[in-house]
Amino acid sequence: AEAAAEQLRLYRRDPGGWRGCRSTGEVAVSWRPSTEFAGNLYKGEGILSASPQNVWECIKPVAGGLRTKWDQNVKDFEVIEAISDTVSICRTTTPSACMRIISPREFVDVVVMKQYEDGTMLSAATNVEHPLCPPQPNFVRGFNYPCGCFCIPVPG
């Protein structure tokens, strides 16, 4: 989990190579080739008219959290094992897509949550296998490289 958090910090510190691919008045999505796998990294950025704490409540990876209420790509989120107050093994499921052409997915990740001195909050995760969470029928097991969300306070 700490390695995933460090990788996300490195992505954040390295502004080079990102290319815009979609933009609205509120959100900009960019991509760049990954150096870890044969594919691309994607990041979405936006400024919300809300306190960092309220935004964090909507995105933080916790069982029974708000993410499943607003994110149509997250069907369920469960904690398999709490390692500490900030680290846990979690299973996330996604619904089928494209008229069920794409099967439902499940992801098992080690997740860390951090808060930094400047008020920035981070959830970082990466794939892990866990004996309490073998692959489930009717789901395709997905694999997450280091991924996560930053919630960064801005003035105003």
Secondary structure by P-SEA (a helix, b strand, c coil): caaaaaaaaaaaacccccccccccccbbbbbbbbccccbbbbbbbbcccccaaaaaaaccccccccccccccccccccccccccccbbbbbbbbcccccccccbbbbbbbcccccccccbbbbbbbbbbbccccccccccbbbbcccccccccccc
